Amino acid sequence: MISAVAEKLKAEETIKAPKEAMFWKTGWFKEYPPVDYQNFWYIRAASILRKLYRKPIGVNRLKKEYGGRDPGYVHLKHSAKGSGSIIRRILQQLEKAGYVQKTEKNGRHITNKGRSLLDASAAEILKAESSKS
């Protein structure tokens, strides 16, 4: 579903990856930028939209969601947060497109336009899957 929504966002051209995003890492604990950096921005935007579908969420919680393992420790309990600037920029672009709205307390929540985008994508996927069988 995320890849289908990412393709819609890419075709819509309201969400655009910055030119310098090809050099950005997704967290300080990563060694390299994403391999598929052309589509990474749209996939992350679709993933954030899907996370916002469930409940309002803020940047700090999203940083934890997209975090990973701290490379300085052997045990898995040491975690590292993901890049906040990438998340913040994507959320700002989604706000500008009208898919996300800022709240005073809980961070950001999805708007009716964003909810209908996800629902329409899910319906298309369901229809395609049911026609196969």
Steps between C-alpha positions, in 0.01 A plus 500: 500500500782738583654460155164572334452818704861597429435472126192723535695759695776492240253544214324785679822704525393677821766311693853542366828376635766769543792467261746453783297211648712253304782571747294486821507209737175397668662504843834574661554128562489416127816488291350581160196671349214278376584292193179594317526872573277602205196326648599519867333836562164387365512167682576675829218752439253218433622316809453810716149546359417141591630547855291817536190310384481317830547791743658847528875480542788744544847529352675355805287184494562464126874532563470203736296306244759551225796452730733204525771343705777706653824369346704562815343217697473125464160461666181580312351708780704805395300674231564811293250746357453564130550829319258766619569743217387253233182425694435869564544596134272222382234600753525863384455391138203281596348796685546721197332235280207483743547141618612582855399762754682622810335471842588690815560201727560179309722604211334441164197307380375392160233706322202369306693545174786284630260240638320477164834458319589203719149352483490529120841335471393215727179453299699484173736241645208293632324517165818393316554210740141381475508510120808275497327218683 
